[in-house]
């Protein structure tokens, strides 16, 4: 049964008139309402014309269906998805773009008043994407018939111009209200994409505003987003809501966001969000099964890797929204058979690379996953490979979230293919080494932990806890900034703030030569001849099968070690 809903009011007309210069910058998807003309003498009037003028339009009632995917990360085939049920991990086969196509077709057939959006990270995350610099995914996405797109934080992985061409190749509109062309010398040019669009069905007009992560230049390698200026979402949201509510006269407003669930909840509690009904979120791969009700808007996020589709249904009576219902659809690979035309397209695009993608380099005796905030088997595998390759006291790896799980098979082994190495590490970076003091490590740990657990959600970066080996860290996730780290040992000895330690991590494109994994002023920083991919291949060749169980290098003292989300203070559980 649908929940009753009330239409939210926008800004006042007086406030709107003050921002009249903002008019006309959006795109529109509203269907034309013009009736077909009937040939007749110029200026003539018929009885039918008079009747039409006197007759009110027919009542429009029914259901509007809004679907959302996000953070698919180029995963075109079904995979072993991990679920947290009864305090334990279970795996089921989900996803696949051909399976998504079947689901989309089924929903559209059931309800022609369906609108489908993707909210980012659609061009990064697989070998096929890297080998084609994202181009293979343009025809796949077009084949699914999306109605709207938002660029995510990883859309810049092939740099600005490639991002513009990739998104430009998509048939549907793109929106983003906080990405601007960088004209140099701190000058901000026009928006890269239109800030909003509208769509109308059953007499209801819906407005969509796009907002992506303003921290991209810090979270990603700096060179990726060179030429783009990002602004904070709250700087522009209010004015575009005002335009949609007052000028466009929208009945319902949705923000497409790629900010992370914590930041989306934060935004929904700010007054600039007044007039917004829903935030369709992305970035943090959270599975919101019941909308999170905030002060000004409701927030949802539909998981990752194509495993889930968010569905919002609006009940319409006589052109008015009178109820709503939200749920999360699991893309069960057994339930949704692949759409033949899309599967053929995928097979043809993948054919030149399929032998490489499926080449097995080794095996794991435990499932491989990256869902826990503190430690995961995929990250342990990467740290073990780095530690095996370089002669440093400590090795570091970023707190990435991408890469779908891989379960062990009936033989108790999970194959680690070339394609899965790209899933884990899409960027084949050089390994960089350097020297830092114990105090630098301590300050860096505090900063990184604040990026994950900051009480002020706007200060959270969106990733998990940074990963390390050679160092044991006990910390309080919810302590005050600068007071989270309780104990650090390196190779069994207490961390000495004055001592010099050797460290290794991956190089980030555009970082200063003295930076390593966001640690600044690293001494003797230098790239090794080794890349991440070749290191992983060599490590597996020498050590397979591997058992990369989490080993407690990072120990959280005020939360479960199996913490599955960094979101607190709201009614939400990851499952």
C-alpha positions in Angstrom: 0.0 0.0 0.0 1.4 3.4 -1.0 2.1 6.0 1.7 0.2 9.2 1.4 2.4 12.2 0.6 2.1 16.0 0.7 3.5 18.3 -2.0 6.4 20.4 -0.6 6.4 24.1 -1.3 9.3 25.8 -2.9 10.8 29.3 -2.2 8.6 32.3 -2.1 7.8 34.3 -5.3 9.6 37.3 -3.9 12.8 35.3 -3.4 12.3 33.8 -6.9 12.1 37.2 -8.5 15.5 38.1 -7.0 17.1 35.3 -9.0 15.4 35.9 -12.3 18.8 35.7 -14.0 18.9 31.9 -13.4 16.1 31.2 -15.9 16.4 29.0 -18.9 19.6 27.0 -18.1 17.9 23.5 -17.8 17.0 20.9 -20.3 13.5 19.5 -20.6 12.2 16.0 -21.3 8.5 17.0 -21.0 6.5 15.5 -23.9 4.8 17.9 -26.3 1.1 18.4 -25.5 0.1 19.9 -28.8 -2.7 18.0 -30.5 -2.5 17.0 -34.2 -3.8 19.8 -36.4 -6.8 19.3 -38.6 -6.9 20.8 -42.0 -9.5 23.6 -42.3 -9.9 27.1 -43.8 -7.8 29.7 -42.2 -9.7 31.4 -39.4 -12.6 29.0 -39.5 -14.1 27.7 -36.3 -15.8 24.3 -35.9 -18.3 22.9 -33.3 -15.5 20.6 -32.2 -13.2 23.6 -31.5 -15.8 25.2 -29.3 -16.5 21.9 -27.4 -12.8 21.4 -26.9 -12.4 24.9 -25.4 -15.3 24.3 -23.0 -14.3 20.7 -22.0 -11.7 20.3 -19.2 -8.8 17.8 -19.9 -9.5 14.2 -18.9 -8.5 13.2 -15.4 -5.0 11.7 -15.3 -4.5 8.9 -12.8 -2.1 6.0 -12.5 1.4 5.3 -11.3 4.7 6.9 -12.2 7.7 4.6 -11.8 11.2 6.0 -11.2 14.1 3.6 -11.3 17.7 4.2 -10.3 21.1 2.4 -10.7 24.4 3.7 -9.5 28.1 2.7 -9.1 27.9 -0.2 -11.5 31.6 0.2 -12.1 31.6 -1.4 -15.6 30.5 -4.8 -14.2 28.7 -6.2 -17.3 28.2 -9.8 -16.2 26.5 -11.4 -13.2 28.8 -11.8 -10.1 28.8 -13.3 -6.6 27.1 -10.6 -4.6 27.6 -10.6 -0.8 24.7 -10.1 1.6 24.9 -9.7 5.4 22.1 -12.0 6.8 21.8 -13.5 10.3 25.1 -11.9 11.3 27.0 -13.7 8.5 28.0 -13.5 4.8 25.9 -15.2 2.2 26.4 -15.0 -1.6 23.9 -14.9 -4.5 24.4 -14.3 -8.2 23.2 -10.9 -9.2 23.5 -8.2 -11.8 24.7 -8.1 -15.5 23.8 -5.4 -18.0 21.8 -7.9 -20.1 19.9 -8.9 -17.0 19.3 -5.2 -16.1 17.9 -4.7 -19.6 15.4 -7.5 -19.0 14.3 -5.9 -15.7 14.0 -2.5 -17.4 11.9 -3.9 -20.2 9.6 -5.7 -17.8 9.0 -2.6 -15.7 8.4 -0.5 -18.8 6.0 -3.0 -20.2 4.1 -3.0 -16.9 4.1 0.7 -16.7 4.8 3.0 -19.7 5.2 5.9 -17.3 8.7 4.8 -16.3 11.8 6.9 -16.0 15.3 5.4 -15.5 18.4 7.3 -14.2 22.0 6.3 -13.5 23.8 8.4 -10.9 27.4 7.8 -11.7 30.6 5.6 -11.8 29.7 4.0 -15.1 33.0 4.2 -16.9 35.5 2.9 -14.3 36.1 -0.5 -12.8 37.0 -3.2 -15.3 39.6 -4.4 -17.9 37.1 -3.9 -20.7 36.7 -0.3 -19.7 40.5 0.3 -19.3 41.3 -1.3 -22.7 38.7 0.8 -24.5 39.1 3.9 -22.3 35.4 3.5 -21.5 34.2 3.5 -25.1 32.8 0.0 -25.0 30.2 1.1 -22.4 28.6 3.8 -24.5 26.6 1.4 -26.8 25.8 -0.8 -23.8 24.3 2.0 -21.8 22.4 3.3 -24.9 21.0 -0.2 -25.5 19.4 -0.1 -22.0 17.6 3.1 -22.8 18.4 5.2 -19.7 16.5 8.5 -19.5 19.1 10.6 -17.5 22.7 10.4 -16.2 24.8 12.1 -13.5 28.6 12.0 -13.7 30.2 10.2 -10.7 33.5 10.8 -9.0 35.2 8.2 -11.3 33.9 9.5 -14.6 37.1 11.6 -14.8 39.4 8.6 -14.8 40.4 9.2 -18.5 40.6 12.9 -17.9 38.2 15.8 -18.7 38.0 15.7 -22.5 37.4 11.9 -22.5 34.7 12.3 -19.8 32.9 14.9 -22.0 33.0 12.6 -25.0 32.0 9.5 -23.2 29.0 11.2 -21.6 28.3 13.1 -24.8 28.0 9.8 -26.6 25.1 8.7 -24.4 21.7 9.3 -25.9 20.0 10.6 -22.8 20.6 14.0 -21.1 23.2 14.6 -18.4 22.8 16.9 -15.5 25.2 18.4 -12.9 24.9 21.7 -11.1 28.3 21.9 -9.5 30.9 21.1 -12.2 32.4 24.1 -14.0 35.0 24.7 -16.7 38.2 25.9 -15.2 39.4 28.9 -17.3 42.7 29.2 -15.4 43.9 31.7 -12.8 41.0 30.7 -10.5 38.4 31.8 -13.0 35.3 29.7 -13.3 33.6 29.3 -16.6 30.2 27.8 -17.5 28.7 24.6 -16.2 30.0 21.5 -17.9 26.5 20.0 -18.0 23.0 21.5 -17.6 22.1 21.8 -14.0 18.6 20.3 -14.2 16.0 18.7 -16.5 12.3 18.1 -16.2 10.0 15.2 -17.2 6.1 15.1 -17.2 3.6 12.2 -17.0 0.0 11.9 -15.9 -0.2 15.7 -15.4 2.7 15.6 -13.0 6.0 17.5 -13.7 9.1 16.2 -12.1 12.4 18.1 -11.9 15.8 16.5 -11.6 18.9 18.4 -10.3 22.4 16.8 -10.5 25.1 17.2 -7.9 28.4 15.3 -7.9 31.2 15.0 -5.3 33.0 18.3 -4.9 36.0 16.4 -3.3 37.0 14.7 -6.5 40.3 16.6 -6.9 41.3 15.3 -3.4 39.8 11.8 -3.6 41.0 11.0 -7.1 44.4 11.5 -8.6 44.6 15.3 -9.1 45.3 15.2 -12.9 42.1 13.3 -13.6 39.9 16.3 -13.0 42.3 19.0 -14.2 40.3 21.7 -16.0 37.2 21.3 -13.8 36.2 23.4 -10.8 33.8 21.7 -8.4 31.6 23.6 -5.9 30.0 22.4 -2.7 26.5 21.1 -3.3 24.9 23.5 -0.9 26.2 26.5 -2.8 23.9 26.1 -5.8 21.2 23.7 -4.8 18.8 26.2 -3.3 18.7 28.4 -6.4 17.9 25.4 -8.7 15.2 24.1 -6.5 13.7 27.6 -6.6 13.8 27.6 -10.4 12.2 24.1 -10.6 9.5 25.0 -8.1 8.7 28.5 -9.3 9.7 28.8 -12.9 9.3 25.2 -14.1 6.3 24.7 -11.7 7.4 21.2 -10.9 5.2 19.1 -8.7 8.0 16.9 -7.5 11.8 17.5 -7.2 14.5 14.9 -7.1 18.2 15.5 -6.6 20.5 13.0 -8.4 23.5 12.9 -6.1 26.9 11.2 -6.1 28.1 12.4 -2.7 28.0 9.4 -0.4 25.2 8.5 1.9 26.5 10.5 4.9 26.9 13.7 2.9 23.5 13.1 1.2 21.8 12.8 4.6 23.7 15.9 5.7 22.5 17.8 2.6 18.9 16.7 3.2 19.0 18.3 6.6 20.1 21.7 5.3 17.6 24.4 4.5 18.8 24.7 0.9 17.1 21.3 0.4 13.7 22.8 1.2 11.5 21.9 -1.8 13.3 18.7 -2.6 11.3 15.5 -2.2 14.0 12.8 -2.7 17.7 12.5 -3.0 18.6 9.6 -5.3 22.2 9.0 -4.0 25.3 7.2 -4.9 29.1 6.8 -4.3 29.2 4.8 -1.1 27.5 1.6 -2.4 25.0 1.6 0.5 21.8 -0.4 0.2 19.0 1.8 1.5 15.8 -0.4 1.5 13.6 2.1 3.4 14.0 5.8 2.6 15.9 7.8 5.3 13.6 10.6 6.3 15.5 13.8 7.0 14.3 17.3 7.8 13.7 18.4 4.2 14.0 15.4 2.0 14.1 11.6 1.9 17.4 9.9 1.0 17.9 6.6 -0.8 20.9 4.7 -2.4 20.6 1.5 -4.4 23.8 -0.5 -3.7 26.5 -1.1 -6.4 27.7 -3.2 -9.3 24.2 -3.5 -10.9 23.1 -5.8 -8.2 20.1 -3.6 -7.2 17.7 -1.1 -8.7 16.0 1.5 -6.6 12.3 1.9 -7.4 10.1 4.8 -6.4 6.5 4.6 -7.4 4.3 7.7 -7.2 0.5 7.2 -7.1 -1.3 9.9 -9.1 -5.0 10.8 -9.0 -6.4 13.5 -11.2 -2.9 14.9 -11.9 -2.0 15.0 -8.2 0.5 12.9 -6.3 -1.4 11.2 -3.5 0.9 8.4 -2.4 4.4 6.9 -2.8 6.2 3.6 -2.3 10.0 2.8 -2.4 11.8 -0.5 -2.5 15.1 -2.0 -3.6 14.9 -4.6 -6.4 17.5 -7.3 -6.3 18.7 -8.1 -9.8 18.6 -11.9 -9.3 20.6 -13.4 -12.2 18.3 -16.5 -12.1 15.1 -14.5 -12.2 16.1 -12.0 -14.9 17.4 -13.9 -17.9 19.8 -11.9 -20.2 18.2 -9.9 -23.0 19.5 -11.5 -26.1 20.2 -8.4 -28.1 22.1 -6.7 -25.2 24.0 -10.0 -24.4 25.1 -10.2 -28.1 26.3 -6.6 -28.0 28.3 -7.3 -24.8 29.8 -10.5 -26.2 30.9 -8.7 -29.4 32.4 -5.7 -27.6 34.3 -8.0 -25.2 35.4 -10.6 -27.8 38.9 -9.0 -28.5 39.7 -9.0 -24.8 37.9 -12.0 -23.4 41.0 -14.3 -23.4 42.9 -11.8 -21.3 40.0 -11.1 -19.0 39.5 -14.8 -18.2 43.1 -15.7 -17.8 43.6 -17.2 -14.3 46.7 -16.1 -12.4 45.9 -17.8 -9.1 43.3 -18.8 -6.5 42.1 -17.7 -3.1 40.9 -20.2 -0.5 38.5 -17.5 1.0 35.9 -15.3 -0.6 37.2 -12.0 -1.9 35.2 -8.9 -0.9 35.5 -5.2 0.0 32.4 -4.4 2.0 33.7 -3.9 5.6 34.7 -0.4 6.7 37.8 -1.6 8.6 39.4 -4.6 6.9 38.6 -6.8 3.8 40.1 -9.8 2.1 40.7 -8.0 -1.2 42.8 -5.3 0.6 44.7 -8.0 2.6 45.6 -9.6 -0.7 46.9 -6.3 -2.1 48.9 -5.6 1.0 50.4 -9.1 1.0 51.5 -8.6 -2.6 53.0 -5.2 -1.9 54.8 -6.5 1.1 56.2 -9.4 -0.9 57.5 -7.1 -3.6 59.1 -4.2 -1.8 61.5 -4.1 1.1 59.8 -1.5 3.4 58.7 -1.7 7.0 55.1 -0.6 6.1 53.0 -0.9 3.0 49.8 1.2 2.4 46.7 0.9 0.3 43.7 3.2 -0.2 40.3 2.5 1.3 38.6 1.8 -2.1 35.1 0.4 -2.3 34.9 -0.7 -5.9 35.3 -4.4 -7.0 32.4 -6.9 -6.7 32.9 -9.9 -4.5 34.1 -13.3 -5.7 33.1 -16.4 -3.7 34.9 -19.7 -3.6 33.5 -22.5 -5.8 32.6 -26.1 -5.0 36.4 -26.9 -5.0 36.9 -24.3 -2.2 38.8 -21.9 -4.5 38.0 -18.5 -5.9 39.8 -17.9 -9.3 41.8 -14.6 -9.5 41.7 -13.7 -13.2 43.4 -10.9 -15.1 39.9 -9.3 -15.3 39.5 -9.5 -11.5 42.9 -7.8 -11.0 41.5 -4.9 -13.1 38.4 -5.0 -11.0 40.5 -4.7 -7.8 42.9 -2.2 -9.2 41.7 -0.5 -12.4 44.6 1.9 -12.5 48.0 0.1 -12.9 50.0 2.6 -10.9 53.7 2.5 -10.1 54.7 1.5 -6.6 56.4 4.4 -4.8 58.6 4.2 -1.7 59.7 6.8 0.8 60.6 7.7 4.4 58.4 9.3 7.0 58.6 10.0 10.7 56.5 8.3 13.3 54.8 11.6 13.9 53.9 12.0 10.3 52.3 8.5 10.4 50.3 9.4 13.5 49.1 12.7 12.0 48.2 11.0 8.8 46.3 8.2 10.6 44.2 10.8 12.5 43.4 12.6 9.3 42.5 9.5 7.4 40.2 8.3 10.2 38.5 11.6 10.3 37.9 11.3 6.6 35.9 8.2 7.3 34.3 8.9 10.7 34.0 12.7 10.9 31.0 13.8 13.0 30.4 16.5 10.4 29.3 14.4 7.4 30.4 17.1 5.0 34.0 16.3 6.0 33.8 12.6 5.1 35.7 11.6 2.0 33.5 8.6 1.1 36.1 5.7 1.3 36.8 3.1 3.9 39.6 3.1 6.5 43.0 3.2 4.8 44.8 -0.1 4.7 48.2 -1.0 6.0 50.6 -3.9 6.8 53.6 -3.8 9.1 51.7 -1.5 11.5 49.1 -2.4 14.0 46.6 0.4 14.9 44.0 0.5 17.6 41.5 3.3 17.3 38.2 4.8 18.5 36.0 5.5 15.4 33.8 7.9 17.2 36.2 9.8 19.4 37.0 13.5 18.8 39.2 14.5 15.9 42.9 14.1 16.7 42.1 11.7 19.5 41.1 8.5 17.7 44.4 6.7 17.6 44.9 4.9 20.8 47.9 2.6 20.1 50.3 2.0 17.2 53.0 -0.6 16.9 55.4 -1.2 14.0 56.9 -4.6 13.8 56.0 -5.3 17.4 57.5 -2.1 18.8 55.6 1.1 19.9 55.5 3.8 17.3 58.4 6.3 17.9 57.3 9.8 16.8 61.0 10.8 16.1 62.1 7.6 14.2 62.2 7.4 10.4 60.1 4.6 8.9 60.2 3.2 5.3 56.8 3.0 3.5 55.4 2.0 0.2 52.2 2.7 -1.7 50.9 3.5 -5.2 51.7 6.7 -7.1 48.8 9.0 -7.8 48.7 10.9 -11.1 49.3 14.5 -10.3 50.5 14.3 -6.7 53.6 16.2 -5.8 56.7 14.0 -5.9 57.0 14.3 -2.1 53.5 12.8 -1.5 52.6 9.2 -0.8 49.1 8.0 -0.2 48.2 11.5 0.9 51.1 11.7 3.3 52.9 15.0 2.6 56.6 15.9 2.8 57.8 12.3 2.3 61.6 12.0 2.3 63.4 10.2 -0.5 60.2 9.5 -2.4 60.8 7.6 -5.6 59.0 5.3 -8.0 60.1 1.7 -8.2 60.1 -0.2 -11.5 57.1 -2.3 -10.3 53.4 -1.7 -11.1 50.5 -2.9 -9.1 49.2 -5.4 -11.7 52.6 -7.0 -12.4 53.2 -7.3 -8.7 49.9 -9.1 -8.2 50.5 -11.4 -11.1 54.0 -12.3 -9.8 52.8 -12.7 -6.2 50.1 -15.1 -7.3 52.5 -17.1 -9.5 54.8 -17.6 -6.5 52.2 -18.0 -3.7 48.9 -19.3 -5.1 46.6 -20.5 -3.5 46.5 -17.6 -1.1 44.4 -17.1 2.1 44.1 -13.3 2.6 42.0 -13.3 5.7 41.9 -9.9 7.6 44.5 -10.0 10.3 43.6 -7.2 12.6 46.1 -4.7 11.4 43.4 -2.1 12.2 41.3 -2.7 15.3 38.3 -0.5 16.1 37.6 -0.3 19.8 34.2 1.3 19.9 32.4 -0.5 17.1 32.2 -4.0 15.7 35.1 -5.1 13.5 32.5 -6.2 11.0 31.2 -2.6 10.6 29.5 -2.4 7.3 28.7 1.4 7.1 30.1 4.7 8.3 26.6 6.2 8.5 25.3 6.9 12.0 22.5 8.7 13.7 19.8 7.5 11.3 17.6 4.4 10.9 19.7 2.5 8.5 21.3 -1.0 8.4 23.4 -2.4 5.5 22.2 -5.8 4.4 
